[in-house]
Amino acid sequence: MPVPVTAADKFAELEDRIIRTIELVKTTRKQKEAAERELTFAQKQITRLEEEIEGLKQERELVKNKVEILLENLSELTEGPIA
């Protein structure tokens, strides 16, 4: 014969469900906060890397210009008369 379910049993079950739901919400909020921190960190890294790339592009352009000048100077030396 099945055991009858009392109002107290139903209330206890509801209370357990509410407690589990609250814990789930707390855990979800902590995970969301952690994800937001990671996102902020990643965005800062992206910005830093973009700045670094821009600096490297400028440096590359400077080196390219210097090499072109050196090649022009060498070309002038090799085209002139040999003394």
N, CA, C and O atoms as a DFTB+ gen file, in Angstrom:
332 C
 N C O
     1  1       0.835      -1.174       0.000
     2  2       0.000       0.000       0.000
     3  2       0.888       1.248       0.000
     4  3       1.798       1.344       0.823
     5  1       0.639       2.235      -0.929
     6  2       1.483       3.422      -1.021
     7  2       1.335       4.314       0.210
     8  3       0.281       4.402       0.839
     9  1       2.458       4.969       0.515
    10  2       2.468       5.888       1.655
    11  2       1.817       7.196       1.211
    12  3       2.194       7.745       0.176
    13  1       0.860       7.699       1.961
    14  2       0.189       8.944       1.582
    15  2       1.156      10.137       1.673
    16  3       1.972      10.215       2.592
    17  1       1.055      11.051       0.721
    18  2       1.888      12.254       0.700
    19  2       1.141      13.350       1.450
    20  3       0.003      13.694       1.131
    21  1       1.814      13.873       2.441
    22  2       1.174      14.913       3.255
    23  2       1.532      16.304       2.725
    24  3       2.430      16.470       1.899
    25  1       0.814      17.265       3.217
    26  2       1.087      18.658       2.843
    27  2       2.493      19.049       3.288
    28  3       3.167      19.821       2.606
    29  1       2.936      18.525       4.418
    30  2       4.280      18.824       4.920
    31  2       5.333      18.256       3.972
    32  3       6.364      18.885       3.733
    33  1       5.068      17.048       3.427
    34  2       6.000      16.442       2.469
    35  2       6.083      17.295       1.200
    36  3       7.172      17.545       0.683
    37  1       4.938      17.731       0.710
    38  2       4.913      18.574      -0.487
    39  2       5.648      19.893      -0.240
    40  3       6.373      20.380      -1.107
    41  1       5.456      20.458       0.935
    42  2       6.120      21.707       1.281
    43  2       7.633      21.496       1.352
    44  3       8.401      22.320       0.856
    45  1       8.058      20.394       1.967
    46  2       9.489      20.093       2.080
    47  2      10.101      19.914       0.685
    48  3      11.210      20.383       0.426
    49  1       9.381      19.238      -0.205
    50  2       9.866      19.044      -1.571
    51  2       9.990      20.393      -2.286
    52  3      10.980      20.644      -2.974
    53  1       8.989      21.254      -2.123
    54  2       9.022      22.582      -2.716
    55  2      10.202      23.390      -2.169
    56  3      10.905      24.075      -2.912
    57  1      10.400      23.291      -0.858
    58  2      11.513      23.998      -0.215
    59  2      12.851      23.527      -0.792
    60  3      13.729      24.345      -1.063
    61  1      13.009      22.227      -0.979
    62  2      14.240      21.678      -1.561
    63  2      14.456      22.200      -2.979
    64  3      15.568      22.566      -3.360
    65  1      13.392      22.226      -3.737
    66  2      13.502      22.726      -5.112
    67  2      13.906      24.198      -5.140
    68  3      14.728      24.613      -5.957
    69  1      13.328      24.966      -4.252
    70  2      13.658      26.393      -4.178
    71  2      15.125      26.570      -3.795
    72  3      15.827      27.394      -4.381
    73  1      15.583      25.803      -2.819
    74  2      16.982      25.895      -2.380
    75  2      17.920      25.521      -3.529
    76  3      18.925      26.199      -3.744
    77  1      17.607      24.455      -4.272
    78  2      18.439      24.045      -5.416
    79  2      18.434      25.133      -6.501
    80  3      19.459      25.405      -7.125
    81  1      17.269      25.744      -6.711
    82  2      17.174      26.812      -7.708
    83  2      18.018      28.009      -7.305
    84  3      18.704      28.597      -8.142
    85  1      17.974      28.372      -6.036
    86  2      18.776      29.496      -5.536
    87  2      20.262      29.200      -5.727
    88  3      21.014      30.066      -6.176
    89  1      20.687      27.987      -5.390
    90  2      22.089      27.610      -5.568
    91  2      22.492      27.651      -7.038
    92  3      23.597      28.076      -7.372
    93  1      21.598      27.210      -7.909
    94  2      21.860      27.245      -9.347
    95  2      22.022      28.683      -9.835
    96  3      22.913      28.980     -10.631
    97  1      21.160      29.567      -9.353
    98  2      21.247      30.983      -9.736
    99  2      22.569      31.572      -9.242
   100  3      23.235      32.293      -9.985
   101  1      22.956      31.274      -8.002
   102  2      24.225      31.778      -7.461
   103  2      25.399      31.287      -8.308
   104  3      26.286      32.066      -8.657
   105  1      25.404      30.006      -8.632
   106  2      26.484      29.424      -9.433
   107  2      26.524      30.072     -10.809
   108  3      27.596      30.402     -11.315
   109  1      25.363      30.252     -11.408
   110  2      25.288      30.863     -12.733
   111  2      25.807      32.295     -12.700
   112  3      26.509      32.720     -13.617
   113  1      25.473      33.031     -11.667
   114  2      25.961      34.415     -11.541
   115  2      27.478      34.445     -11.404
   116  3      28.138      35.283     -12.018
   117  1      28.033      33.540     -10.605
   118  2      29.493      33.478     -10.441
   119  2      30.160      33.139     -11.774
   120  3      31.189      33.718     -12.122
   121  1      29.578      32.209     -12.512
   122  2      30.135      31.842     -13.815
   123  2      30.061      33.013     -14.791
   124  3      30.983      33.240     -15.575
   125  1      28.959      33.747     -14.734
   126  2      28.794      34.916     -15.602
   127  2      29.842      35.970     -15.269
   128  3      30.450      36.545     -16.172
   129  1      30.057      36.227     -13.987
   130  2      31.053      37.212     -13.562
   131  2      32.445      36.778     -14.014
   132  3      33.228      37.604     -14.482
   133  1      32.758      35.489     -13.878
   134  2      34.059      34.985     -14.318
   135  2      34.210      35.146     -15.827
   136  3      35.277      35.530     -16.307
   137  1      33.164      34.859     -16.565
   138  2      33.202      34.997     -18.027
   139  2      33.386      36.460     -18.419
   140  3      34.108      36.762     -19.369
   141  1      32.743      37.364     -17.696
   142  2      32.892      38.795     -17.986
   143  2      34.319      39.259     -17.703
   144  3      34.868      40.063     -18.457
   145  1      34.926      38.760     -16.622
   146  2      36.317      39.105     -16.321
   147  2      37.240      38.587     -17.424
   148  3      38.143      39.295     -17.870
   149  1      37.007      37.349     -17.860
   150  2      37.822      36.773     -18.929
   151  2      37.658      37.567     -20.218
   152  3      38.631      37.795     -20.937
   153  1      36.436      37.989     -20.511
   154  2      36.173      38.780     -21.710
   155  2      36.923      40.110     -21.645
   156  3      37.543      40.521     -22.626
   157  1      36.868      40.775     -20.510
   158  2      37.564      42.045     -20.333
   159  2      39.068      41.857     -20.525
   160  3      39.720      42.657     -21.196
   161  1      39.612      40.795     -19.933
   162  2      41.033      40.501     -20.077
   163  2      41.382      40.258     -21.541
   164  3      42.385      40.768     -22.038
   165  1      40.550      39.475     -22.232
   166  2      40.794      39.160     -23.643
   167  2      40.724      40.423     -24.496
   168  3      41.526      40.594     -25.414
   169  1      39.776      41.306     -24.204
   170  2      39.649      42.552     -24.960
   171  2      40.884      43.427     -24.756
   172  3      41.352      44.067     -25.698
   173  1      41.413      43.458     -23.537
   174  2      42.631      44.231     -23.268
   175  2      43.811      43.635     -24.021
   176  3      44.639      44.366     -24.563
   177  1      43.889      42.311     -24.056
   178  2      44.959      41.651     -24.801
   179  2      44.861      41.971     -26.287
   180  3      45.871      42.247     -26.935
   181  1      43.649      41.935     -26.824
   182  2      43.449      42.240     -28.238
   183  2      43.904      43.667     -28.531
   184  3      44.594      43.906     -29.522
   185  1      43.527      44.601     -27.690
   186  2      43.933      45.997     -27.873
   187  2      45.446      46.124     -27.833
   188  3      46.041      46.806     -28.668
   189  1      46.069      45.464     -26.856
   190  2      47.528      45.519     -26.729
   191  2      48.196      44.921     -27.961
   192  3      49.168      45.478     -28.471
   193  1      47.685      43.799     -28.438
   194  2      48.260      43.148     -29.614
   195  2      48.064      43.985     -30.873
   196  3      48.948      44.042     -31.729
   197  1      46.907      44.632     -30.985
   198  2      46.678      45.516     -32.130
   199  2      47.667      46.679     -32.121
   200  3      48.181      47.072     -33.167
   201  1      47.930      47.224     -30.937
   202  2      48.911      48.307     -30.820
   203  2      50.305      47.801     -31.166
   204  3      51.073      48.492     -31.836
   205  1      50.626      46.609     -30.713
   206  2      51.932      46.022     -31.010
   207  2      52.083      45.789     -32.517
   208  3      53.144      46.054     -33.082
   209  1      51.034      45.300     -33.161
   210  2      51.060      45.080     -34.609
   211  2      51.282      46.411     -35.328
   212  3      52.083      46.487     -36.260
   213  1      50.591      47.435     -34.908
   214  2      50.749      48.750     -35.531
   215  2      52.180      49.245     -35.373
   216  3      52.759      49.782     -36.317
   217  1      52.751      49.068     -34.190
   218  2      54.143      49.461     -33.966
   219  2      55.099      48.681     -34.857
   220  3      56.052      49.245     -35.395
   221  1      54.846      47.391     -35.012
   222  2      55.701      46.572     -35.873
   223  2      55.566      46.985     -37.345
   224  3      56.549      46.965     -38.086
   225  1      54.373      47.351     -37.760
   226  2      54.180      47.830     -39.134
   227  2      54.984      49.106     -39.370
   228  3      55.624      49.266     -40.409
   229  1      54.943      50.014     -38.390
   230  2      55.689      51.268     -38.518
   231  2      57.189      50.984     -38.557
   232  3      57.923      51.578     -39.347
   233  1      57.630      50.075     -37.702
   234  2      59.049      49.709     -37.672
   235  2      59.466      49.077     -39.001
   236  3      60.535      49.383     -39.528
   237  1      58.632      48.210     -39.531
   238  2      58.920      47.567     -40.810
   239  2      59.036      48.606     -41.918
   240  3      59.931      48.519     -42.759
   241  1      58.142      49.585     -41.925
   242  2      58.178      50.642     -42.932
   243  2      59.460      51.450     -42.812
   244  3      60.071      51.801     -43.822
   245  1      59.869      51.746     -41.595
   246  2      61.109      52.494     -41.360
   247  2      62.309      51.708     -41.882
   248  3      63.171      52.269     -42.559
   249  1      62.370      50.419     -41.572
   250  2      63.473      49.579     -42.029
   251  2      63.466      49.487     -43.554
   252  3      64.519      49.541     -44.189
   253  1      62.294      49.350     -44.128
   254  2      62.165      49.276     -45.586
   255  2      62.722      50.541     -46.232
   256  3      63.460      50.466     -47.214
   257  1      62.373      51.697     -45.684
   258  2      62.861      52.964     -46.219
   259  2      64.377      53.063     -46.104
   260  3      65.041      53.518     -47.035
   261  1      64.927      52.639     -44.970
   262  2      66.383      52.680     -44.779
   263  2      67.083      51.759     -45.766
   264  3      68.118      52.119     -46.327
   265  1      66.522      50.566     -45.981
   266  2      67.112      49.622     -46.929
   267  2      67.075      50.208     -48.338
   268  3      68.049      50.085     -49.081
   269  1      65.970      50.840     -48.715
   270  2      65.873      51.468     -50.034
   271  2      66.932      52.550     -50.202
   272  3      67.552      52.655     -51.260
   273  1      67.138      53.349     -49.169
   274  2      68.162      54.403     -49.223
   275  2      69.544      53.775     -49.366
   276  3      70.358      54.232     -50.168
   277  1      69.807      52.729     -48.590
   278  2      71.103      52.046     -48.691
   279  2      71.306      51.469     -50.086
   280  3      72.398      51.569     -50.644
   281  1      70.266      50.868     -50.654
   282  2      70.373      50.305     -52.001
   283  2      70.626      51.395     -53.038
   284  3      71.405      51.203     -53.972
   285  1      69.968      52.533     -52.871
   286  2      70.211      53.662     -53.777
   287  2      71.658      54.124     -53.681
   288  3      72.299      54.384     -54.699
   289  1      72.176      54.226     -52.452
   290  2      73.570      54.648     -52.256
   291  2      74.529      53.637     -52.873
   292  3      75.512      54.022     -53.507
   293  1      74.254      52.351     -52.693
   294  2      75.099      51.320     -53.292
   295  2      75.027      51.386     -54.809
   296  3      76.038      51.216     -55.490
   297  1      73.860      51.626     -55.327
   298  2      73.684      51.728     -56.763
   299  2      74.496      52.880     -57.329
   300  3      75.112      52.747     -58.387
   301  1      74.500      54.006     -56.633
   302  2      75.298      55.160     -57.053
   303  2      76.774      54.827     -57.049
   304  3      77.512      55.258     -57.935
   305  1      77.212      54.066     -56.062
   306  2      78.627      53.686     -55.984
   307  2      79.016      52.763     -57.133
   308  3      80.085      52.920     -57.723
   309  1      78.166      51.815     -57.448
   310  2      78.519      50.841     -58.479
   311  2      78.351      51.423     -59.872
   312  3      78.973      50.920     -60.808
   313  1      77.544      52.453     -60.052
   314  2      77.349      53.047     -61.370
   315  2      78.416      54.072     -61.713
   316  3      78.652      54.347     -62.889
   317  1      79.048      54.627     -60.728
   318  2      80.064      55.662     -60.967
   319  2      81.347      55.079     -61.520
   320  3      81.541      53.864     -61.513
   321  1      82.231      55.954     -62.004
   322  2      83.516      55.480     -62.531
   323  2      84.391      54.928     -61.414
   324  3      84.359      55.412     -60.283
   325  1      85.168      53.913     -61.749
   326  2      86.090      53.329     -60.763
   327  2      87.359      54.131     -60.791
   328  3      87.966      54.306     -61.848
   329  1      87.769      54.623     -59.641
   330  2      88.951      55.490     -59.568
   331  2      90.236      54.723     -59.510
   332  3      91.310      55.321     -59.446
